[in-house]
Amino acid sequence: MFEIGFWEMVMVGVVALIVVGPERLPGLARTAGLWIGKARRMFAEVKADVDRELHLEEIKQSLRQSADLNPLQEVADQVKAIQKDLQAEFDDPGPPPGWQPDQINAPPPPGWIPPDSVPVPTTLSLQKPEIVPPPVAVSAPPEPAFAAPLPSAPIETPCPTPITNNPSSAI
């Protein structure tokens, strides 16, 4: 910004020492430092404000560009509406059985009774069921379905003691 070199600073220091004097020079340097600090803070605030304004301008420009994409949103909404219509068409069960194209109202299906015409019992009575004895079978006991036919010849077993409950191995 300012092109102040070393020799220019030395010249300002010598003039300040001659004009102000050696006893008030430290106070003057402190005051000058405070003013320079305030100036730097003020410049930093102005710079931050300008940056914020530029950022807001960028946001506004992006919003304008997204507003240009609004027709795409409208097309997406139309596609969703068509999808809902198609889904409603598939969910519609269609005309009742026996319906004719020239009929305005279809007749009810055979055996249909309106829900409000069915009498609803107001009291409920519980009865103990009647116990019926099972029928007695007089015939021979049935043969189990899983029983295998008995072999005609006795089976020799490696066991030294005979098995007594098997009729084919009785001695």
Residue frames relative to the residue before (quaternion, step in Angstrom):
aa qw qx qy qz dx dy dz
M 1.0000 0.0000 0.0000 0.0000 0.00 0.00 0.00
F 0.7766 0.0635 -0.0283 0.6262 3.58 0.51 -1.15
E 0.2893 -0.7499 0.5663 0.1825 3.53 -0.96 0.79
I 0.1676 0.7750 -0.5800 0.1867 3.52 0.22 1.33
G 0.1884 -0.7995 0.5647 0.0801 3.56 -0.65 1.10
F 0.7590 -0.3829 0.2744 0.4495 3.52 -1.35 -0.12
W 0.6974 0.4812 -0.2933 0.4428 3.61 0.80 -0.93
E 0.6074 0.5279 -0.3674 0.4662 3.60 1.08 -0.56
M 0.6498 0.5085 -0.3196 0.4658 3.60 1.01 -0.79
V 0.6231 0.5226 -0.3403 0.4721 3.59 1.02 -0.73
M 0.6453 0.5188 -0.3221 0.4590 3.61 0.94 -0.84
V 0.6522 0.4961 -0.3235 0.4731 3.66 0.92 -0.84
G 0.6475 0.5258 -0.3186 0.4503 3.60 0.97 -0.81
V 0.6575 0.4981 -0.3106 0.4723 3.61 0.93 -0.86
V 0.6541 0.4960 -0.3230 0.4709 3.64 0.90 -0.85
A 0.6522 0.5054 -0.3207 0.4651 3.62 0.96 -0.84
L 0.6429 0.5173 -0.3279 0.4599 3.62 0.98 -0.76
I 0.6709 0.4816 -0.3010 0.4768 3.60 0.97 -0.78
V 0.7143 0.4552 -0.2736 0.4558 3.62 0.85 -0.95
V 0.7695 0.3705 -0.2041 0.4784 3.62 0.72 -1.00
G 0.4216 -0.6887 0.4894 0.3293 3.55 0.86 -0.83
P 0.6121 -0.6029 0.3692 0.3543 3.56 -1.18 0.54
E 0.6654 0.5172 -0.3418 0.4159 3.68 1.01 -0.56
R 0.7516 0.3641 -0.2282 0.5005 3.70 1.02 -0.57
L 0.4385 0.7185 -0.4489 0.2999 3.62 1.23 -0.02
P 0.6549 0.4994 -0.3508 0.4457 3.74 0.85 -0.73
G 0.6427 0.5108 -0.3233 0.4706 3.65 0.98 -0.74
L 0.6473 0.5114 -0.3113 0.4718 3.55 1.03 -0.85
A 0.6392 0.5157 -0.3261 0.4682 3.61 1.00 -0.79
R 0.6403 0.5172 -0.3214 0.4683 3.63 0.99 -0.82
T 0.6659 0.4926 -0.2984 0.4742 3.61 0.88 -0.89
A 0.6430 0.5094 -0.3222 0.4725 3.58 0.98 -0.84
G 0.6392 0.5250 -0.3248 0.4586 3.62 1.01 -0.78
L 0.6369 0.5233 -0.3263 0.4625 3.61 1.01 -0.83
W 0.6776 0.4890 -0.2968 0.4622 3.60 0.91 -0.92
I 0.6399 0.5115 -0.3284 0.4702 3.57 1.02 -0.75
G 0.6334 0.5299 -0.3234 0.4620 3.63 1.04 -0.79
K 0.6495 0.5085 -0.3151 0.4693 3.58 0.99 -0.88
A 0.6457 0.5191 -0.3217 0.4583 3.59 0.98 -0.83
R 0.6547 0.5055 -0.3196 0.4623 3.60 0.95 -0.82
R 0.6454 0.5109 -0.3224 0.4675 3.62 0.97 -0.84
M 0.6442 0.5176 -0.3241 0.4605 3.57 0.99 -0.83
F 0.6534 0.4963 -0.3153 0.4768 3.61 0.94 -0.81
A 0.6438 0.5187 -0.3264 0.4582 3.61 1.01 -0.80
E 0.6449 0.5149 -0.3201 0.4653 3.61 1.01 -0.79
V 0.6456 0.5064 -0.3204 0.4733 3.57 0.97 -0.85
K 0.6466 0.5145 -0.3200 0.4635 3.58 0.96 -0.84
A 0.6520 0.5085 -0.3157 0.4655 3.63 0.96 -0.85
D 0.6360 0.5232 -0.3253 0.4647 3.61 1.01 -0.78
V 0.6501 0.5031 -0.3159 0.4739 3.57 0.96 -0.85
D 0.6451 0.5172 -0.3220 0.4613 3.61 0.96 -0.82
R 0.6436 0.5137 -0.3199 0.4686 3.61 1.00 -0.83
E 0.6504 0.5106 -0.3175 0.4641 3.58 0.95 -0.85
L 0.6468 0.5061 -0.3208 0.4718 3.59 0.98 -0.80
H 0.6436 0.5172 -0.3181 0.4661 3.58 1.00 -0.82
L 0.6514 0.5019 -0.3145 0.4741 3.60 0.98 -0.84
E 0.6327 0.5252 -0.3309 0.4630 3.57 1.03 -0.75
E 0.6324 0.5195 -0.3295 0.4708 3.61 1.03 -0.75
I 0.6415 0.5168 -0.3199 0.4680 3.59 1.01 -0.81
K 0.6441 0.5142 -0.3219 0.4660 3.58 0.97 -0.85
Q 0.6541 0.5078 -0.3162 0.4629 3.58 0.95 -0.83
S 0.6604 0.4889 -0.3239 0.4689 3.61 0.95 -0.75
L 0.6187 0.5264 -0.3435 0.4714 3.61 1.09 -0.63
R 0.6314 0.5154 -0.3360 0.4720 3.57 1.03 -0.74
Q 0.6525 0.5035 -0.3156 0.4703 3.59 0.99 -0.79
S 0.6636 0.4832 -0.3174 0.4748 3.59 0.98 -0.74
A 0.5902 0.5474 -0.3721 0.4620 3.60 1.16 -0.48
D 0.6081 0.5399 -0.3490 0.4658 3.57 1.16 -0.54
L 0.6519 0.5034 -0.3082 0.4760 3.60 1.19 -0.46
N 0.3807 0.7551 -0.4608 0.2693 3.61 1.28 0.03
P 0.6171 0.5313 -0.3825 0.4366 3.69 0.91 -0.60
L 0.6079 0.5366 -0.3616 0.4602 3.59 1.07 -0.60
Q 0.6357 0.5171 -0.3270 0.4708 3.58 1.03 -0.76
E 0.6336 0.5245 -0.3314 0.4621 3.59 1.02 -0.76
V 0.6428 0.5060 -0.3246 0.4748 3.59 0.98 -0.80
A 0.6395 0.5167 -0.3290 0.4645 3.60 0.98 -0.79
D 0.6436 0.5111 -0.3214 0.4703 3.60 1.00 -0.77
Q 0.6420 0.5149 -0.3263 0.4650 3.60 1.01 -0.76
V 0.6401 0.5160 -0.3260 0.4666 3.58 0.99 -0.79
K 0.6457 0.5101 -0.3215 0.4685 3.60 0.99 -0.79
A 0.6410 0.5149 -0.3269 0.4659 3.61 0.99 -0.77
I 0.6445 0.5026 -0.3221 0.4778 3.60 0.98 -0.79
Q 0.6317 0.5295 -0.3303 0.4599 3.57 1.01 -0.79
K 0.6491 0.5043 -0.3187 0.4720 3.61 0.96 -0.81
D 0.6442 0.5193 -0.3250 0.4579 3.60 0.97 -0.83
L 0.6637 0.4969 -0.3061 0.4679 3.58 0.93 -0.87
Q 0.6422 0.5157 -0.3238 0.4656 3.58 0.98 -0.81
A 0.6475 0.5026 -0.3194 0.4756 3.59 0.99 -0.79
E 0.6301 0.5288 -0.3338 0.4602 3.61 1.05 -0.71
F 0.6910 0.4579 -0.2878 0.4796 3.59 0.95 -0.79
D 0.6554 0.5033 -0.3172 0.4653 3.60 1.10 -0.57
D 0.5524 0.6089 -0.3944 0.4105 3.63 1.22 -0.37
P 0.3897 -0.7512 0.4736 0.2440 3.64 -0.64 1.02
G 0.5141 -0.6494 0.4263 0.3636 3.63 1.16 -0.28
P 0.7088 -0.4475 0.3088 0.4494 3.56 -1.25 -0.08
P 0.5523 -0.6036 0.4475 0.3612 3.60 -1.15 0.52
P 0.6323 -0.5342 0.3748 0.4175 3.61 -1.17 0.35
G 0.7763 0.3178 -0.2533 0.4820 3.57 -1.02 0.81
W 0.4709 0.6821 -0.4452 0.3387 3.60 1.21 0.08
Q 0.2011 -0.7641 0.6045 0.1009 3.55 -1.02 0.86
P 0.5851 -0.6089 0.3904 0.3667 3.63 -1.01 0.65
D 0.7013 0.4584 -0.2938 0.4601 3.62 1.03 -0.60
Q 0.5609 0.5919 -0.3986 0.4198 3.62 1.24 -0.06
I 0.3939 -0.6960 0.5460 0.2496 3.51 -1.09 0.77
N 0.7830 0.1016 -0.0409 0.6123 3.56 0.89 -0.96
A 0.3889 -0.7237 0.5205 0.2326 3.56 -0.84 0.89
P 0.5004 -0.6297 0.4827 0.3464 3.60 -1.10 0.60
P 0.5627 -0.5928 0.4314 0.3818 3.58 -1.14 0.49
P 0.5819 -0.5761 0.4273 0.3833 3.58 -1.12 0.51
P 0.6056 -0.5699 0.3912 0.3941 3.59 -1.11 0.52
G 0.8057 0.2595 -0.2247 0.4827 3.54 -1.01 0.92
W 0.5045 0.6535 -0.4323 0.3627 3.60 1.22 0.06
I 0.0944 -0.7720 0.6280 0.0283 3.56 -0.95 0.95
P 0.4825 -0.6633 0.4726 0.3222 3.59 -0.84 0.89
P 0.5709 -0.6361 0.3894 0.3431 3.60 -0.95 0.79
D 0.6899 0.4855 -0.3082 0.4397 3.62 0.99 -0.64
S 0.6565 0.5109 -0.3313 0.4453 3.65 1.20 -0.21
V 0.5476 0.5926 -0.4146 0.4208 3.62 1.20 -0.11
P 0.3729 -0.7273 0.5176 0.2533 3.62 -0.72 1.00
V 0.2548 -0.7506 0.5961 0.1276 3.53 -1.01 0.88
P 0.3938 -0.7165 0.5085 0.2701 3.64 -0.67 0.98
T 0.3569 -0.7506 0.5198 0.1974 3.53 -0.94 0.92
T 0.7692 0.2154 -0.1478 0.5832 3.60 1.13 -0.55
L 0.2200 -0.7558 0.6066 0.1115 3.48 -1.18 0.60
S 0.1152 -0.7991 0.5873 0.0576 3.58 -0.73 1.03
L 0.2391 -0.7629 0.5895 0.1153 3.50 -0.95 0.94
Q 0.0712 -0.7940 0.6033 0.0237 3.59 -0.84 0.96
K 0.4900 -0.6419 0.5062 0.3028 3.49 -1.16 0.70
P 0.4425 -0.6995 0.4751 0.2987 3.63 -0.77 0.87
E 0.4945 -0.6487 0.4965 0.2968 3.56 -1.16 0.69
I 0.3146 -0.7488 0.5532 0.1850 3.57 -0.86 0.97
V 0.1187 -0.7843 0.6082 0.0288 3.56 -0.70 1.12
P 0.3995 -0.7144 0.5046 0.2746 3.63 -0.76 0.98
P 0.5427 -0.6211 0.4426 0.3519 3.59 -1.07 0.66
P 0.5443 -0.6171 0.4406 0.3589 3.62 -1.08 0.58
V 0.3987 -0.7077 0.5387 0.2237 3.55 -1.13 0.82
A 0.2668 -0.7642 0.5696 0.1426 3.56 -0.83 1.01
V 0.2365 -0.7836 0.5628 0.1154 3.61 -0.88 0.96
S 0.5789 0.6132 -0.3755 0.3844 3.57 1.14 -0.34
A 0.7001 -0.4477 0.3467 0.4349 3.54 -1.35 0.08
P 0.5873 -0.5766 0.4128 0.3901 3.55 -1.11 0.58
P 0.4888 -0.6724 0.4608 0.3108 3.57 -0.92 0.83
E 0.4682 -0.6598 0.5159 0.2815 3.49 -1.15 0.70
P 0.4841 -0.6655 0.4603 0.3329 3.63 -0.82 0.83
A 0.5552 -0.6476 0.4246 0.3035 3.52 -1.08 0.80
F 0.7164 0.4501 -0.2599 0.4654 3.56 1.09 -0.55
A 0.4803 0.6828 -0.4421 0.3280 3.65 1.23 -0.06
A 0.3174 -0.7357 0.5713 0.1777 3.54 -1.02 0.85
P 0.5543 -0.5978 0.4347 0.3827 3.60 -1.05 0.55
L 0.5121 -0.6481 0.4728 0.3070 3.56 -1.10 0.73
P 0.4641 -0.6721 0.4900 0.3047 3.58 -0.99 0.75
S 0.5063 -0.6681 0.4563 0.2985 3.57 -1.09 0.66
A 0.7427 0.3251 -0.2091 0.5468 3.62 0.99 -0.64
P 0.5243 -0.6326 0.4516 0.3479 3.60 -1.00 0.69
I 0.3655 -0.7136 0.5626 0.2016 3.54 -1.16 0.77
E 0.3306 -0.7357 0.5589 0.1922 3.51 -0.85 0.99
T 0.1731 -0.7908 0.5829 0.0700 3.52 -0.90 0.98
P 0.4822 -0.6676 0.4729 0.3133 3.57 -1.06 0.59
C 0.5049 0.6541 -0.4211 0.3739 3.57 1.25 -0.10
P 0.4432 -0.7146 0.4616 0.2825 3.68 -0.82 0.89
T 0.7239 0.3722 -0.2529 0.5230 3.63 1.05 -0.53
P 0.4435 -0.6979 0.4789 0.2948 3.58 -0.88 0.77
I 0.4252 -0.6598 0.5551 0.2751 3.52 -1.19 0.59
T 0.3034 -0.8101 0.4799 0.1462 3.60 -0.58 1.16
N 0.6798 0.5018 -0.3183 0.4299 3.59 1.01 -0.48
N 0.6170 0.5072 -0.3521 0.4879 3.61 1.25 -0.03
P 0.3540 -0.7729 0.4732 0.2312 3.64 -0.44 1.12
S 0.6456 0.5369 -0.3473 0.4174 3.64 1.04 -0.48
S 0.7308 0.3967 -0.2381 0.5019 3.60 1.16 -0.43
A 0.3817 0.7322 -0.4917 0.2765 3.62 1.18 0.32
I 0.3221 -0.7586 0.5391 0.1734 3.62 -1.03 0.81
